[in-house]
Amino acid sequence: MPPLRAALLLSAALVAVSALTPAQAGGGGPRPAPATTCRDGYVRPDFTALKAQLTRACAQWNARRPASYTYDLRQIAAPVLFPETRVTVVGGRVTRTDLLPGQQGDPNPLAAQTIDARFDELFQTLQRQSRAACPDVQVSFDPALGYPTRVYSGMGDGGIADGFGEWSIRNFTPLK
């Protein structure tokens, strides 16, 4: 093929390909997000109220927080149910994690967090979930000290259950 004809064919092909959308061209460009349908009866959480509740609970915790304490953690990171774990915090730092009686395996590797770290994690969860299409968030706090007692974070769409997370704190005990 003569060089001029090859150059013209190549130019025509480039013009044709550049007119295609990334999806038509098979490229890795942006593609529209699939439409997300929330499940029947879905109600979007009130993130303004959740953030205000979290801020009040955090202030309550900061006003009364003991430097040393233990708590028992039950945690699911679907589809994994971690062994229930006792967390010991001394001087504001996690010093140990132990399996609760009757549990098998190793202590939950995600358990080694102070209550302060759990507040930070919860603030981040609310930020992330507030941008999701069908977020599902539930939180509760201890009425006396303000620490979070239960956090659930998932999606309110009709999809599979994998991907939700939940943890609860029981038997919070200040140490002397």
C-alpha atoms as a printed R data frame, in Angstrom:
    type eleno elety resid chain resno       x       y      z
1   ATOM     1    CA   MET     A     1   0.000   0.000  0.000
2   ATOM     2    CA   PRO     A     2   1.397   3.418 -0.909
3   ATOM     3    CA   PRO     A     3   2.455   5.528  2.128
4   ATOM     4    CA   LEU     A     4  -0.019   8.340  1.360
5   ATOM     5    CA   ARG     A     5  -2.993   5.947  1.188
6   ATOM     6    CA   ALA     A     6  -1.925   4.217  4.443
7   ATOM     7    CA   ALA     A     7  -1.648   7.600  6.195
8   ATOM     8    CA   LEU     A     8  -5.138   8.633  4.991
9   ATOM     9    CA   LEU     A     9  -6.662   5.321  6.153
10  ATOM    10    CA   LEU     A    10  -4.976   5.639  9.538
11  ATOM    11    CA   SER     A    11  -6.220   9.245  9.910
12  ATOM    12    CA   ALA     A    12  -9.781   8.208  9.015
13  ATOM    13    CA   ALA     A    13  -9.658   5.349 11.521
14  ATOM    14    CA   LEU     A    14  -8.406   7.664 14.289
15  ATOM    15    CA   VAL     A    15 -11.198  10.188 13.578
16  ATOM    16    CA   ALA     A    16 -13.819   7.402 13.686
17  ATOM    17    CA   VAL     A    17 -12.498   5.959 16.941
18  ATOM    18    CA   SER     A    18 -12.245   9.372 18.613
19  ATOM    19    CA   ALA     A    19 -15.958   9.942 17.929
20  ATOM    20    CA   LEU     A    20 -16.883   6.846 19.958
21  ATOM    21    CA   THR     A    21 -17.725   7.000 23.656
22  ATOM    22    CA   PRO     A    22 -15.188   5.237 25.902
23  ATOM    23    CA   ALA     A    23 -17.597   2.334 26.341
24  ATOM    24    CA   GLN     A    24 -18.081   1.947 22.567
25  ATOM    25    CA   ALA     A    25 -14.344   2.106 21.969
26  ATOM    26    CA   GLY     A    26 -13.685  -0.522 24.625
27  ATOM    27    CA   GLY     A    27 -11.569   1.952 26.568
28  ATOM    28    CA   GLY     A    28 -11.260   2.266 30.293
29  ATOM    29    CA   GLY     A    29 -12.848   5.697 30.404
30  ATOM    30    CA   PRO     A    30 -15.707   6.709 32.650
31  ATOM    31    CA   ARG     A    31 -18.889   4.741 32.361
32  ATOM    32    CA   PRO     A    32 -22.217   5.646 33.818
33  ATOM    33    CA   ALA     A    33 -22.807   4.141 37.232
34  ATOM    34    CA   PRO     A    34 -25.443   1.433 37.321
35  ATOM    35    CA   ALA     A    35 -28.757   2.658 38.651
36  ATOM    36    CA   THR     A    36 -29.170   1.762 42.316
37  ATOM    37    CA   THR     A    37 -32.607   0.903 43.573
38  ATOM    38    CA   CYS     A    38 -33.181   1.064 47.279
39  ATOM    39    CA   ARG     A    39 -35.270  -1.724 48.801
40  ATOM    40    CA   ASP     A    40 -39.003  -1.240 49.312
41  ATOM    41    CA   GLY     A    41 -39.723   0.849 52.400
42  ATOM    42    CA   TYR     A    42 -36.179   2.214 52.539
43  ATOM    43    CA   VAL     A    43 -35.768   5.439 54.544
44  ATOM    44    CA   ARG     A    44 -32.507   7.338 54.190
45  ATOM    45    CA   PRO     A    45 -30.828   8.044 57.563
46  ATOM    46    CA   ASP     A    46 -30.813  11.645 58.775
47  ATOM    47    CA   PHE     A    47 -27.072  12.259 58.643
48  ATOM    48    CA   THR     A    48 -27.366  15.719 60.176
49  ATOM    49    CA   ALA     A    49 -29.064  14.209 63.244
50  ATOM    50    CA   LEU     A    50 -26.603  11.279 63.352
51  ATOM    51    CA   LYS     A    51 -23.596  13.627 63.243
52  ATOM    52    CA   ALA     A    52 -25.117  15.830 65.971
53  ATOM    53    CA   GLN     A    53 -25.799  12.759 68.128
54  ATOM    54    CA   LEU     A    54 -22.234  11.552 67.574
55  ATOM    55    CA   THR     A    55 -20.785  14.963 68.429
56  ATOM    56    CA   ARG     A    56 -22.786  15.105 71.700
57  ATOM    57    CA   ALA     A    57 -21.764  11.549 72.637
58  ATOM    58    CA   CYS     A    58 -18.103  12.306 71.897
59  ATOM    59    CA   ALA     A    59 -18.225  15.430 74.090
60  ATOM    60    CA   GLN     A    60 -19.854  13.388 76.867
61  ATOM    61    CA   TRP     A    61 -17.107  10.755 76.548
62  ATOM    62    CA   ASN     A    62 -14.361  13.400 76.591
63  ATOM    63    CA   ALA     A    63 -15.781  14.933 79.777
64  ATOM    64    CA   ARG     A    64 -15.845  11.641 81.708
65  ATOM    65    CA   ARG     A    65 -13.483   9.274 79.939
66  ATOM    66    CA   PRO     A    66 -11.420   7.039 82.217
67  ATOM    67    CA   ALA     A    67  -7.749   6.627 81.242
68  ATOM    68    CA   SER     A    68  -7.945   2.850 81.735
69  ATOM    69    CA   TYR     A    69 -10.819   0.457 81.031
70  ATOM    70    CA   THR     A    70 -11.875  -2.840 79.485
71  ATOM    71    CA   TYR     A    71 -14.728  -3.654 77.159
72  ATOM    72    CA   ASP     A    72 -16.018  -6.703 75.309
73  ATOM    73    CA   LEU     A    73 -16.420  -6.409 71.545
74  ATOM    74    CA   ARG     A    74 -18.689  -8.418 69.271
75  ATOM    75    CA   GLN     A    75 -18.020  -7.676 65.595
76  ATOM    76    CA   ILE     A    76 -19.263  -8.775 62.201
77  ATOM    77    CA   ALA     A    77 -17.628  -7.730 58.944
78  ATOM    78    CA   ALA     A    78 -19.944  -9.687 56.661
79  ATOM    79    CA   PRO     A    79 -19.622 -12.490 56.026
80  ATOM    80    CA   VAL     A    80 -17.141 -12.897 58.929
81  ATOM    81    CA   LEU     A    81 -18.260 -13.126 62.562
82  ATOM    82    CA   PHE     A    82 -15.146 -12.491 64.630
83  ATOM    83    CA   PRO     A    83 -14.596 -14.168 68.013
84  ATOM    84    CA   GLU     A    84 -15.798 -12.001 70.878
85  ATOM    85    CA   THR     A    85 -12.810 -10.194 72.303
86  ATOM    86    CA   ARG     A    86 -12.035  -8.292 75.502
87  ATOM    87    CA   VAL     A    87 -10.052  -5.108 74.891
88  ATOM    88    CA   THR     A    88  -7.910  -3.648 77.695
89  ATOM    89    CA   VAL     A    89  -6.897   0.009 77.535
90  ATOM    90    CA   VAL     A    90  -4.382   1.374 80.058
91  ATOM    91    CA   GLY     A    91  -3.255   4.992 80.049
92  ATOM    92    CA   GLY     A    92  -5.197   5.682 76.864
93  ATOM    93    CA   ARG     A    93  -3.524   2.851 74.863
94  ATOM    94    CA   VAL     A    94  -4.640  -0.663 74.011
95  ATOM    95    CA   THR     A    95  -2.420  -3.004 76.014
96  ATOM    96    CA   ARG     A    96  -4.049  -6.355 75.234
97  ATOM    97    CA   THR     A    97  -6.863  -8.240 73.561
98  ATOM    98    CA   ASP     A    98  -8.134 -11.586 74.852
99  ATOM    99    CA   LEU     A    99 -10.748 -14.076 73.712
100 ATOM   100    CA   LEU     A   100 -13.842 -14.167 75.859
101 ATOM   101    CA   PRO     A   101 -14.611 -17.500 77.553
102 ATOM   102    CA   GLY     A   102 -16.193 -19.958 75.131
103 ATOM   103    CA   GLN     A   103 -14.698 -18.326 72.023
104 ATOM   104    CA   GLN     A   104 -12.269 -20.126 69.727
105 ATOM   105    CA   GLY     A   105  -9.420 -18.984 67.539
106 ATOM   106    CA   ASP     A   106  -7.472 -15.777 67.915
107 ATOM   107    CA   PRO     A   107  -8.729 -12.466 69.297
108 ATOM   108    CA   ASN     A   108 -10.422 -10.265 66.721
109 ATOM   109    CA   PRO     A   109  -7.609  -8.480 64.823
110 ATOM   110    CA   LEU     A   110  -9.868  -5.417 64.394
111 ATOM   111    CA   ALA     A   111 -10.646  -5.140 68.115
112 ATOM   112    CA   ALA     A   112  -7.503  -3.356 69.310
113 ATOM   113    CA   GLN     A   113  -8.971   0.145 69.395
114 ATOM   114    CA   THR     A   114  -9.538   2.662 72.135
115 ATOM   115    CA   ILE     A   115 -12.983   4.217 72.441
116 ATOM   116    CA   ASP     A   116 -11.469   7.400 70.976
117 ATOM   117    CA   ALA     A   117 -10.403   5.446 67.880
118 ATOM   118    CA   ARG     A   118 -13.914   4.003 67.622
119 ATOM   119    CA   PHE     A   119 -15.336   7.550 67.634
120 ATOM   120    CA   ASP     A   120 -12.913   8.489 64.829
121 ATOM   121    CA   GLU     A   121 -13.956   5.411 62.857
122 ATOM   122    CA   LEU     A   122 -17.619   6.278 63.350
123 ATOM   123    CA   PHE     A   123 -17.117   9.858 62.111
124 ATOM   124    CA   GLN     A   124 -15.447   8.432 58.975
125 ATOM   125    CA   THR     A   125 -18.252   5.899 58.492
126 ATOM   126    CA   LEU     A   126 -20.872   8.660 58.591
127 ATOM   127    CA   GLN     A   127 -18.883  10.729 56.075
128 ATOM   128    CA   ARG     A   128 -18.538   7.787 53.700
129 ATOM   129    CA   GLN     A   129 -22.115   6.564 54.079
130 ATOM   130    CA   SER     A   130 -23.601  10.048 53.592
131 ATOM   131    CA   ARG     A   131 -22.341   9.882 49.985
132 ATOM   132    CA   ALA     A   132 -23.753   6.399 49.271
133 ATOM   133    CA   ALA     A   133 -26.889   5.793 47.226
134 ATOM   134    CA   CYS     A   134 -28.826   3.714 49.785
135 ATOM   135    CA   PRO     A   135 -26.942   3.923 53.092
136 ATOM   136    CA   ASP     A   136 -28.156   2.167 56.204
137 ATOM   137    CA   VAL     A   137 -26.593   3.372 59.469
138 ATOM   138    CA   GLN     A   138 -27.692   2.727 63.042
139 ATOM   139    CA   VAL     A   139 -25.858   3.869 66.169
140 ATOM   140    CA   SER     A   140 -26.473   3.867 69.911
141 ATOM   141    CA   PHE     A   141 -24.484   5.270 72.804
142 ATOM   142    CA   ASP     A   142 -24.084   4.631 76.514
143 ATOM   143    CA   PRO     A   143 -26.318   7.130 78.359
144 ATOM   144    CA   ALA     A   144 -23.835   7.709 81.211
145 ATOM   145    CA   LEU     A   145 -20.425   7.898 79.485
146 ATOM   146    CA   GLY     A   146 -21.367   8.468 75.831
147 ATOM   147    CA   TYR     A   147 -19.216   5.716 74.266
148 ATOM   148    CA   PRO     A   148 -20.760   3.932 71.269
149 ATOM   149    CA   THR     A   149 -22.521   0.708 72.277
150 ATOM   150    CA   ARG     A   150 -23.639  -0.407 68.815
151 ATOM   151    CA   VAL     A   151 -22.807   0.586 65.253
152 ATOM   152    CA   TYR     A   152 -24.346  -0.913 62.127
153 ATOM   153    CA   SER     A   153 -23.312   0.207 58.645
154 ATOM   154    CA   GLY     A   154 -24.643  -1.349 55.473
155 ATOM   155    CA   MET     A   155 -26.610  -0.630 52.342
156 ATOM   156    CA   GLY     A   156 -30.366  -0.298 52.004
157 ATOM   157    CA   ASP     A   157 -30.447  -1.614 48.479
158 ATOM   158    CA   GLY     A   158 -31.820  -4.951 47.369
159 ATOM   159    CA   GLY     A   159 -28.355  -6.496 47.087
160 ATOM   160    CA   ILE     A   160 -26.663  -9.271 48.985
161 ATOM   161    CA   ALA     A   161 -25.875  -9.073 52.684
162 ATOM   162    CA   ASP     A   162 -22.088  -9.254 52.235
163 ATOM   163    CA   GLY     A   163 -20.424  -5.973 52.959
164 ATOM   164    CA   PHE     A   164 -22.293  -4.779 56.021
165 ATOM   165    CA   GLY     A   165 -20.473  -4.230 59.265
166 ATOM   166    CA   GLU     A   166 -21.653  -4.199 62.839
167 ATOM   167    CA   TRP     A   167 -20.005  -4.036 66.227
168 ATOM   168    CA   SER     A   168 -21.252  -3.749 69.752
169 ATOM   169    CA   ILE     A   169 -19.569  -2.990 73.048
170 ATOM   170    CA   ARG     A   170 -20.665  -4.712 76.254
171 ATOM   171    CA   ASN     A   171 -19.298  -4.922 79.796
172 ATOM   172    CA   PHE     A   172 -17.478  -1.588 79.704
173 ATOM   173    CA   THR     A   173 -15.531  -1.422 82.979
174 ATOM   174    CA   PRO     A   174 -13.339   1.468 84.157
175 ATOM   175    CA   LEU     A   175 -10.086   0.265 85.760
176 ATOM   176    CA   LYS     A   176  -8.539   1.794 88.844
